[in-house]
Structure formats: C-alpha cells, structure tokens
Amino acid sequence: MASKKKPTHEIKFGAIRAYIWTNVNRDGSRWYTITPGRLFKGNDRKWQLAQSYKLQHLPDLLKAIAAAQEWVEQRSVGQVAKSLIDKLVKQFGGREGKPGGRSL
C-alpha cells in the first residue's frame, strides 16, 4: 500500500493551517511550497480542508502565511549557505583540515 506524502511542517492558527512541503530536484536542490487551508467538519462529521475563507478567518490566515514565509526563509538561507560552502570547497579542492591545505 502506498503511503501518503506528509507535509514537512504544519503551522496552526485556530481553524487555519499552512502546510509546508519539501520538493527535491533531480540534482538534489530543494524548494518549499505552502498550502493554506481551513479545517471544518463535513456532513459526515469528518475533518476536511477548505481553501475558502470568511472574513473572520483572514487574520489567522495572514498570521499563518507570515509564519510559513519565515519558516521557509530560514531554511532557504541555510540551503543557499550550504550551496555556497559546497562551491568554495570544490574551488579550494576540498583540502580543509588537511595539512598544507587552504582553510576558509
């Protein structure tokens, strides 16, 4: 049985959710996508996710989107830094920590 992919992170404000998903390219680089939603119980009494909002939901929606943006930015900067470090290591021949090698 195939397992359902789960979000990398979930942000909650009241009934509002922001789901953050990690995506990976063939070259190993990563990026994130965000799916906002509003939880409600359907006629069958099961939780469902809507992507429409009433006026009263908008403040929590804005908070969730801002928190998701911050979460992604923090991790994206880390990915950019890792990429730069990898380029520098490649440029200097990966000799850090070895006698006679250059250090950054």
Buried (B, 14 or more C-beta within 10 A) or exposed (E): EEEEEEBBBEBEBBBBBBBBBBEEEEEEEBEBEBBBBBEEEEEEEEEEEEEEBEEEBEEBBEBBBEBBBEBBEEBEEEEEEEEEEEEEEEEEEEEEEEEEEEEE
